[in-house]
Amino acid sequence: MLKMNKLNKSQKGFTLIEILIVIGIIAVLATIVIIAINPARQFAQARDTQRVSNANTILNAVGQKLADCKGDFGATTTECTSSPACPDLVTGPATICAGASCPGGTIINFACLTPTYIPSQLPVDPSSGTWVDATNYNTGYTIAQDATSKRITIDAPQAEITDPISVTR
């Protein structure tokens, strides 16, 4: 009878080694899950995807304007009656902005693309776009036209993971 009680007592509960092994396994699995999910990287990838989409939207609008005006982006409304007047494209990189607050130089006002080619407003970089108000803002994107090939490139200089993001046509 005495042997039976000792046997039953030794089978109850876990040993310290067993508990430490289980805690170690859980810690390793939790580390793997946190690294795999990595929310900061997921948000950065989402912002970069938005930048690619925005660059394509701007480039498509520029392409449609060029098609409507027979290759002359800066055509006036008398030269191209189906499209609003836009500034000429530049060969060097220029920042794209919208509204009356766009200074001259290497900044181009592309408000002319709305609402004809882009429905509401020019797309704005998720991190670096700056707003004065709803009609005056810097998009955070740049545009350049190659002098010889006439190819147009939209860049997202604030890309986080895929650096730089650049779309050319």
N, C-alpha and C positions, 0 to 999 in steps of 0.2 A: 504494500500500500504506500509506503514511503517512496519507492521508486517511481510510481505513477505520478505523484505530485511534482517531483523534480522534472520529469519529462514534459509535463504540460506547461510548467512555468517557462522552460527554455524555448518553447515554440511560440510564445506570444511576443508581438512587436518586431521591430527591425533593429538590426545592429547599426552602430554608428557608421561603419564602412558602407553599408548598403545605402543609407541616407545620403552620404556624401557623393557616392557614385551617381545616384539619381539627380541630385542637384547639379553636378557637373555636366551630365548629359543635357539637362534642361537649359543650362547656360550656353552650351555650345549650339544647340538648336535655335535658341532665341537670337544669338549673334548672327547665325546664318540667315535667319528670316529678316532681321533688321537690315543686313547688308543687301539682301536680295530686293527688298522693297525700296529702301533708300528714298524717302519722300522728297528730299531736296533735289536729287537728281531727276526724279520723275517730273517735278515742277519745271526744272530747267529744260528738260526735253520737250515739255508741252509748250513752253515759251518759244523755243527754237522752231517747233513745228508751226506755231502761229506766225513767226517771222517769215518762214518760207512761203506760207499761204499769202501773207500780206505782200511780199515781194512779187509773187506771181500775179496778184490782183492788180497791182500798180503797173506791172509790165504789160499785162493784157489790155489795160485801159489805154496805155501809150500806143500799143500796137493797133488798137481799134481806131484811135484818133489818126494815126498815120495812114491807115487804110482808107478812112473817110476822106482825108485831105490829100490823097495821092502822094504820100511820102513827105509832105511838108507839115511838120508838127507845129511850127509857129505861124501857120497861115491865119490871116485875118478872117473875120466873118464875111467880108465881101469876096475873098478868094475861095473860101470854103463855107458855103452857106449852111451845110448840114451840121456844123460843129462850132462850138464856141472858140474864141481866140485864146491861144496859149503862148507862153514864152518859147523862144527857141531853145532847143537842147544844146548843152555844152559838151565839149570833148573831155574836159576833166571832171572829176567827181564833184557833184554839187548836192547839197542837202535839199531834201524835198520838204516843203512846208505849204501851208494853206492860209489864205487870208491877207488882210491889209497890213499886218504887222511883219510880213516877210521882208527882211532887209535885202539889199542888192548883193552883188558879188557872187559868191559860190552858193547862194541859196536861191532855189527856183520855186515860184508860187505855182503849184499844180491844182489850185482850187478850180481851174477851168475844166478839170476832168469830172467834176461833180455837177449836177446829177446825170449828165449825159452818159458817161462811161462807168462811173462808180456811183451806185444809187444814193448813198447818204453823205458820207464823208470819206476822205482819204484814210486808209488804214494807218494806225499808229503803233510803233514798237511797244510791246508790252512792258518794257522796263525803262526805256530812255525817251519816249515821246514826251514832249512838253506842251502844255496847254496854256494859252492865255485866256481863251473862252471857246465856245463851241465852233466858232468860225475862224479862229486864229490859233494855229498850233504848228509845232515842228513835228514831223512824223518820225524822225529818228532813222530814216532810210536815206540812202544817197543814190544818185543816178549819174551815169556817164555814157557818152556815145563815143565809140572808137572813130577816130578821124578817117581812117582808110576804109575799114569794112562797114562802117555805119551801124555796127551791132550795138545794141543798147543793153546796159548792165545795171541792175538794181542790187545794191548791197545792203546788208543789215550788219553794221559794224559792231553792234552790241551783243552779238551771238555769244552764248554761254558754253555750249558743248561743241557744236559744229562750227568752228571758227575759221574763216569767215563764211557767212551765208551769202551766196552770190547767185543771181539768176540772170542769164544772158540769152538774148534772142537777136 
